[in-house]
Amino acid sequence: MFVCHCRAVTDGEIRAAITAGACDLDEVGRRCGAGITCGGCCPLIQELLAEHAAAAAAAPEPALAAPAR
């Protein structure tokens, strides 16, 4: 689904930018172009950022390797 109609950026492209490390609107804009023209899509981009942050917070911590003996 297109989120940014000005730049024809989909939710998948925005999610990919977030997964690759974009953590705010400015960084999403730099990585995929969404949210830098009219700003109408910024609320939805914020929702996608919040979704990703919530999922990351809910993910279990990776297990630490046991020390070698």
Stockholm file with secondary structure:
# STOCKHOLM 1.0

chainA/1-69         MFVCHCRAVTDGEIRAAITAGACDLDEVGRRCGAGITCGGCCPLIQELLAEHAAAAAAAPEPALAAPAR
#=GR chainA/1-69 SS CEEETTTTEEHHHHHHHHHTTCCSHHHHHHHHCTTSSSCTTHHHHHHHHHHHHHHHHHSCCCCCCCCCC
#=GC SS_cons        CEEETTTTEEHHHHHHHHHTTCCSHHHHHHHHCTTSSSCTTHHHHHHHHHHHHHHHHHSCCCCCCCCCC
//
